[in-house]
Structure formats: C-alpha cells, structure tokens
Amino acid sequence: MSADPDILMLKGISKAFPGVQALEGATLCVAAGEVHGLVGENGAGKSTIIKIIAGVYDRDAGTMSIDGRHFDHVSPQGVHDAGVRFIHQELHLVPHFTVAESVFMGQEVTGKFGLKRKTMRLRAEAFLRDVLNTRISGDTLIRDLGIAERKLVQIARALIDDEAKIVVFDEPTAPLASSEIEQVFQAIRGLQERGIAMIYVSHYLGEITDICDRVTVFRNGRDVAVLDEVTEDSSDSIIRHMVGRDIEALYPEIHHKVGEPVLEVAGLGDGRKFFGVDLTVGKGELVGIAGLIGSGREELTDTIYGLNQPTTGTMTMDGVPNRFASPADAVGKGIVLVPRDRRHDGLVLDFTVADNINLASLEQVAVSILEDRSAAAKRAEKLAEQIDIRPRDPDAIARFLSGGNQQKVVLARWLATGAKLFILDEPTVGVDIGAKVEIYQLIEKLTAQGAGVIVSSSDPAELLGICDRIVVMLRGRVVANEAARSLTLDSLTALTTHSNPAEVLA
C-alpha cells in the first residue's frame, strides 16, 4: 500500500485526436474516502480523462497510479481488477430481469444445481439495505422500479463483489427528478463511510457543492484549479474557473430588427421530458435555449420539428395554429432543423456535397420526375460559395469533409428551401474555432434576412455571444426567459446548474 493519501493519481496527462488536443498536461488526484468533483464545460477534457482511467483510451503522455501501483498501460480489465468501478449516466438494465438478477448479471452465484437464486436475492437485498440505505425486494422486476431505484440497482451491480476502491459517477442524476436525487446522495455517503474514493462528474454545480469534499476544474484540456474546501458558496469560484476566457472576439455584432412572431408555443409538453413550455420567436430574432442533459431542451426542439408529438399545449406558425405530424409537415410549413448529430441525422455521408445540398428541394432542380444534374450542380456551387464550403467542389464526398464544413453543407441544404424558422441544435459542437466563427456569421446573416432562429446549445458562452434572448430549461421546465444582454456567463451557468429546482420554479 502507498503512503500517499491519494489512492488515484494522474499527472501530466496528454491525449490528442486528429485535429484536437483533448488533454494537455492534466492532473487529477483523488484521496481514499473522499468524494472528488470533476467539473468543466463541454470539451474541457472530463470525458477523455475518465476514458483514460477506464482503459478505453491510451494516454499520449503522463503517469497514472492506483493505490500505489503504477500503470504503464491501462486496460478495462486491469482497472477493474485494481478496484475501479464506473457508474454511467445510462442505466443499461434489462426491464424484465429481477433486481437480484440485475445486481448479479455477469457475476452470478452458482452451485452444483445451477443458479443460487435465493443466495443472490438475499445478498442483493442486504447490499441495497446496508450499503445503499434502501429497501428493495430482490424479486421486483426492473420495469416496476422508479428511475432512482434503478440507479441504485446499477450501483449495487457495480459494487456487489465488495472489491471497489474507487467509483466514478458520471452524471448520475441526469435522468432523475429532483426529489429522487437525495436517494443517490445517501448511497454515496454510505460508500464514503466505507472508505471508498469517488469521482463525481456533473454539470449541476449545486450537486457538486452539496456532495463533494474537493473539486478539480478542467478547462481546455488542463486542470486549472483544485478547490480543497467546498461549501455552498463555492459555485461562483467554480464558474469563474470554468469559463475564464475572453469570448468577445468569436461573435459577430448583433443588429437584429425583430418583427412579428413567426412561432408561438404555449403550454407545450410531452408528459415525460418537458412541461408547460411557453416560447415565442419573432421574425429576425435569434432565441437561445439553454439547459443541461436531461433539461428537456432536446425533446422540445424535436417536438417543434415534428419528430415527437406533444400531449399538451399549442403551436402557432405565422398566426396559424399548427401541430406538425412529421418533420416533412414542419418543413412544408417553413420550419427546418440542423440536428445535433450531423453525421448520422443531418447528412448522407456517401453522397456528394451537391446531392446533400439539394436533398430537401429536389423539385427546384427537376424536370418532370428527373433531376437536372447540371442545374443541381450550379445551385450547389452557388450555395457552397455563398457560405464558403471547402473544398469548393460539389462532387466532394460529405464523409471526408471537416466537421465545420459538414455543418455548412447541412445549413446550405436548408438555405435552399427558403425556410422561415431555423432550429439549430448544438450548431458548433465538434468544430474548430475558425469554423465556429464562420457558422456564427452565417447564423447572423439568416437572422438579419428576417428568418426566425432557435439555437439550442449546452455552451452558455455561445448563447450569450449570438442570441437576442435566452430561454433556460431545468429538469423539463422553463426557469428563465431573459434578454441575453441582461445575463452574464456566471449568471447563465448558475441558472442552468441550479441545485434546487423547486426553489427556482417557485
């Protein structure tokens, strides 16, 4: 055993991917028996260093040790044998399995005559009761449990072998209602009493200050701060370290003349992920939707576009009531979506740039039922030049373009339709800084030409830089609707990460 108080030490960790330096000399040290928060904006390097700990990625540089043992190479089996366990955001439980079967899945207790079901049931119930402070029958089916109880079963499954020394919680409360979070926190405190070290990754800073003993802040692939004492008042300090960068030069000057409403949403809800949403977007207005994973913003934009159907509320387009039965219906009324996953949902990767651009408006480049290839190529060339798609080759295959240029192809497709309302979901995720600037300029041009624009983004700096107004969603409800100029990075981040939704919603 090591005399060092830190049971997990990663020092000077670097990791690069093609075109991206994900980590650059980052350090993360966790002591036995502490809950150590790991925070940072999207792209800060949190997920990369967790995957290095898990053995999913090999580090390019730096050292890693667990309980005094140095690891030159890390494999998933190696870190498991060293006592590291992972509690992921996704539950990955089989609905028709019992609690006992789920807890022991892959590590079943067997005897001469097969499974020892009674033994597994009693051990699962005892672990849930004595370690995680909850009473759940081992015979209960997973489908009959609430989300918080399923999360506790997931934790039990990871720890039932009693070999865990370090547990990584990755956004563990994202699928939970606010009333359910305390159940998970009680379980974490029970593990802490047993001397288990924990890394707690979350965007909800209220949870970080509530449950964590220390906090490491990542920014741009580096650890920029370690808070050795965490109190309820630590959120402001954490936010300053998270967003400590000059952002003004990224964004175009905003000169929007807002006209009549192009979209009005009242009391919209799907009964599961979002409830009672009111939203108005004017002609020539850029409205941002802010919120973390599980806030409901993704489901809201999908519903406006017709991918999902609402159970309550109304939508009005240009003063005419509408409820779109499908995306095709929405496109026909002038609403288009640039999806968050452009590679899988926005592009046909093996099509050319020209074919992707013309995909949504083939009737404009068709003669009878046949496409006029010459007209299609000319229109694609014109749009590619207009928004600077590189290379300037309409026959280039979309798969081989950079992320920023792929995003431009999707935008060009919808520009060709003359849409009235553009919904841009995470428009700059995974693109380099130069491409971001160009995409922001394109969005500004759309708005200046009178289109209504919704930008749904997890990047608060992005929303502040380009939007007229920002709607903040928290656990399915709108908790703020403010002019962007009245908000700061600190205040917007605090709104999206609030620790007490009931207080915000009161």
N, C-alpha and C positions, 0 to 999 in steps of 0.2 A: 504493500500500500504506500501511496505517496504521502509525504508530509505536507505537500502543498494543499492549501484549503480549497483550491479549485479542482473539482473532480473532472471537469471538461475544460480543455484549453485548446483554442485555435488561435494561432498567432501568425500574422503576416500573410494571410490567405489571399491569393490572387487566382482569378479564373476569367478567361477570355473566351468568347464565342466569336464567330465570324462577324467582324464589324462592331462588336460590343465588348467593352471591358466591364464585366459584371461585378467583379470584386477586385480591389487593388490594395493589397496590404491590410486587409481587415482582421480585426482581433475580436474574439468572443470568449469570455471565461465565465464559468458557472460553478458556484460552490455547492457542496453537498448540502441538502436540506433547505435550499433557497428556491424561491420562485423568481426567475430572472426574466424580465420583459425584454422582448426584441421588437423594436418599432422602426418605422421608416416609411417614406412614401413608396408608391408603386415604382419598381425599377431601382430601388435603393440597394438591393442585393440580399434581402432577407431570405427569399426562397432559394437563392443559389447557395447560400452558406448552409441552410438546412439540408439541401440535397447533397452537399459535400459531407456533412455529418452522417447522412444516411447511406453514403456509398453509391449514390446514384451518379454523381459527377466526381471525377478525379480533379484534385486541385492542381493548378499550374505551379504554385509556389506556396511556401509556408509550412507550418508544422501543426500536427493535431495529436492530442493525447487524451486518453480516457482512464481515469483512476490510476494515473502514473505510468500507463503503458503507452508508448509512442507508436503511432500507426504510420508506416511508410506508404502503405496502400490500404484504402478503405473499401470494404465490400459490404453489401447489405447483411450478409450472414455474419461477417466479422463484428460489425457494430451491435447486432442483435446478441451475439454471444458475450459481448462486453457489457451488456445490460442496458442498452439504449432502446427505448420504445417510442413509437410515434402515434399520436392521436390526430388524425387528419380531419379536415372540415367535413368531407363526405363520410357518410355513415357506413356504407358498404355492408349492410346486414341483409340477410335473406328473410323476407317478410313471413314466410310460413315455417321458419325454424322456431324452436322454443328458445327461451332465454339461456337455458343450460347448454343447448346445442350450439348456440351462437358464441357463448363465452369460451367453449372448448373446441370450436371449429378449427381443425388443423392440428389440434393437440389433445385429441380425445383420450379418455381413460378407458383402457380395455382390460379384459381378463380372459380366462380360458373360454368363456362362453360369449365373447363379443363385448359390446359396449357396456360399461358400468354406469347406466343411466342414473341410478339413484345417487351414486357417489358424485357424479358430475352436478346433479341438481343441488345436493346439499352443499358442495363446495362453492358453487356459483352463488347460492343464496347467502352463504356465510361471508364470502368476499364482499358482495354488494352491501351487506348489513354492517360488517365490522370495519371495512376499509373505506367504503364509499358512502356510508351513512344513509343507505336507502334500503327499503324492504320491497323486493320484487320476487314473486314466485318464479322458480326455475322452470315451471311448466307453462308459463304465459307465452303466447306467441308474440313475436316481434311486432307484427302488424297491429296488435292490440295495445301497444305501448305508446305513450306520448314521445315527442321528439327528445325531451330532456332525458327520459328514462332510456331511450335508445342510445343516447350519447354515453350514459353511464355503463350500459352493457358493452359498448365499444371500448370504453376504458378498461372494464373488467377483463375483456378478451385479451387486451394487450399486456395486462399485468398479472394474470391469474397464475403464471408459473412462479411468481414470487422472486424473480431474478432481476427485476428492474432496478437500475441505479439512477438512470436519467430518463425523464419523459419529456418529449417535445409535443406541446399542444399548439397546433397550427389553426388559428381562427376557430377555436372550439365552440364558440357561442353564436357563430354567424346564423345557423338555422333556428336558433332558439328565440322564443318570446322572452320579454324582459323578466316576467315572473318566474321563468324556468332557470335563469342564469345562476341563481343562488344555489340550486341543487348541484351544479357542476363545481361551483366555488367550494362548497362544503367538501366535495370529494377531493379537490386539490389540497385543501387544508389537511384532510386526513392523510394524504400521501406525504405531505410535508412533515407531519408529526413522525412518520416512519423514517425520516432522513433522506427521502428521495429528492434529487435535484430535478427541477423543472424549468424548461424554457417555454415561455408563454408568448406566442406571436399573435398580435391583434391590432387592428386599426382603431378599436374602440378604446380611447385613452382613459376613459373613466374606469374601464375594467383593469387596465394596466395599473393605475394608481390605487385601485382597490385591493388587488390580489398580489402585486409584485413587491419583492424586497429591494431589488435593484433593477435598473433598466439600462440597456445598451441601445443607442440610437445610431442607425445607419443612414448615410446619405451618399449618393453617387458612388456606391461600392466600397465605402470606407466606414469604419466606426468613428463617429465624430464626437461622441460624448458617452460617458458612463455615469449615471446618477446612483450614488451609493446609498442615498436615503430618499425614499419615495413617500410622499404624502399626498393628500387630496389636492394640495396646491401645486403639485409638480407638473400638471398638464401644460401650463404656459411655457415652462422651461423646455419641456419635451418638444412642443410645437416649434419653438424658436430654433431648436437644433435640427428638427426635421426639414424645415422649409428655408433654412438660412442661405438664400441665394438671390442674386439680382435677376429678376424676371422681366423687367420692363422692356428690354430690347427685343424680346421674342415676338411681341404682339403689335399688330398694326394699329394706327389711330382709328378710333371709332367715331363715325359721324352718321348715326342712323336716324332716319326720319320715320318714326313709327306710325303706321296707318291703321285702318280698321282691322278688327280681329279676322285672321284667316282661320284660326282654330280656337274653339272654346270647349273646354271639358268641365263638367260639373258633377261632383259626387261620384266619380268613376271608381269602380273597384272590381276585383275578380274574386273576392271572397276568400282568398288564400294569401296572396303576397302583397296586395296593396288595397287601401280602403279610403273611400271618400275623397278622392283627389280632385281639386279644382285647379285648372290651368288655362291660361289664355296666351295666345301667341299672335301678335299683330303683324301686318304686312311690313316688311323691312325691319323686323325685330329679331334679335338673337337671344333666346331664352336658354339658360343652362339648367340642367338637372343634376344636382349633386347628391351623393349618397354612397355608402359602403356596400360591400357584398351583403345581400340579404335585406337591403333597404327597400327594395321594390321598384327601383328606377328602371331596371332592365325589363321587368314584366310590364311596367307602364308603357314604355315606348313600343314594345312588341304588340300590346293591345291596341294602341292608337293606330298602328300599321296594319292591323287585321290578322296578325299571327295568332293571337289569343282573343277570346271573346269575353267581354265584361259581364258581370252579373248584376251590377247596379250602375246608375248614372247615365249621363247623356254626353254626346259629342256633336258639335255643330261645326260645319265647314262652310265658310263664306256665308254664314247666316242660315244655312240649310241643315236641319238635323240629319245626321248620318251615324250609322254603326256598321263599320266595314266587315263584311262577312269573310273576306280573304285579303291577302296582300294585293292581288290583282284588282280587287274592288277599290282599295285605297289608292293604288297607282292611277286608276281610271279617274279618280276624283282629284288628283294632283298632289298626293302625299307619297314621298319616296323615303326609303331607309338605306343608309350606308351602315351595314351591320358591323358589330364589334369584331367578328371573326371573318375578316375579308377573304382569307384563303379558302375557307370552307363554305361560307354563306354568301360571299359577295362576288366571287369570280369563278369562271370555268377555267381552271389553271392551264389546261392544254389547248385552249382557244387562243387565237391571236388577240392583240390589242384591239384591232378593228372589230373583230367579232364580239368581243366583250363589250365594247362601247355601244355597238348597235343592237345589242341583245334585247333591250327593252322597248325599242322603237323601230322594229323591222319594217313596219308598214310605211315608214317615211322613206325607205330606200328600197322599195319593192316595186316591181312591175307585175301586175296581176298577182300570182301567188309565188313568184320567184324573186329572190333578192337580186338587185342590181349591184353586182360586186364593185363596179367602178364607182358608183355613187356612194356606196358604203365606205369604200376606202378614202374617198375625198372628204366625206364628213368626218371620219375618224381622224384624218390628218389635220383637219381644221381644229377640231377639239383638242387633239394632242398638242398642237402648237399653242392654242389658247391657254391651256393650263400647264404647259411645259412638261409633258411626259417624256422621260428619257429612258432608252434611246428613242429618237423621233422616227420610229419605224413601225407602221401599222401592222406589219407582218410578224413583229416580235411576239414570242410566246409569253403569256402572262406569268407563267410559273417562274420564269428566270428574271423577272424584274425585281428591283428592291422593294421593300415594304412600302416606302413612301410613294413610289411610282405605281405600285399596285393600287394603293388607296386613291391616287389620282385617276386611274382608269375607272374605278367604281363611280367616282364623282362625275367623270365625263359622261358615263352612261346616263346618269340622271339629268345632267345638264341638257342632254339631247331631247329629253321629254318635255321640257318647259314646265317643270313641276312648280307648285305654289308653296309647298311646305317640305322642307328637307329635315329629316331626322338623322342626326349623325351620332352614332353610338360609339364612344371611345375612338374618335376620328384620328388620333395621332399615336395610338398605342403601338409600340414596336417600331417606330420610325425614328430616324436620326434627327438631330436638331435642325439641320438645314431643311429637311423635308417638312418638319413641323412648321417652320416659318412660312414656307410656300403654301401649305394647307391652310394655315390661318389667314393668309392673304386671299385665298380662294373663297373661304367662308365669308370673309368680309365683303368680297365682290358680290356674292349671292345676296347678302343682306342689303347691300347698297342698291341692288337692282330691284328690290321690292319683295323678294321672297321671304317667307317666314322660316326661321331656322331654330330647331331644337338641338342642343348639344348635350348629350348625356355623357358624363365623364367622372372618373374617380380622381382626377387631378384638380385640386382646388385652385392651383395657380393658373392653370389653363382656363378655367371658367372665369376667374376674375379678370384675366387678360383680354378676353374676347367678347364677353356677354354684356347685354344691357341689364338683364335681370336674372336672378338665380333662385330656383326653387330647390329647397333642401328636403330630402326624404330620409326618414329614420324609421326603421322597422315597419315599413308599409304605409306610413302616413307623412303628409307634408307638414313639416315643423317650422318652415320659414319660407317667405316669398319676398325677396328684398332686391332693391336696385344694387347692381354689382358694385357701384361706386361707394355704397354705404358699408361694404364689407371689407375686411382685411383677410390676409392668409390665416392669421391667428383665429379670427372670429369664425371664418367659414370652416376651418378644420375643427374648431371646438363644436360647432353645430352638428357636423357630420359624425363626430365621435362622442357625443354626449353620453354620459354614464347612466343617466336616469331618464329614460324616455317618458315615463309617466309625468315627471316634472315639466319636461319640455312641452308635452301635449296638453298640460292643464290649462 
